[in-house]
């Protein structure tokens, strides 16, 4: 009787996934935005997408840590590109 499997227990392969795709996308895009800070247009688009996906990921309440990481790295990358653009404008006007 001890050799029979318990029908109430699901195998590990059938366990539901709690990882949200948008949270993962936010984190990946945020990291990519930080790495690509020297490409202004690409960085701007990727950072904005990371921020948007991070906000959506946080509201879904799944994988909140990855969503916050994507939101934070996207915001940092966006700040870097704004500072670089302002510095370029100031340098060209002087």
Secondary structure, DSSP 8 states (H G I E B T S, - for coil): -TTS--TTS--GGGS-----HHHHHHHHHHHHHHHTTTSHHHHHHHHHHHHHHHHHHHHTTSSHHHHHHHHHHHHHHHHHHHHHHHHHHHHHH-
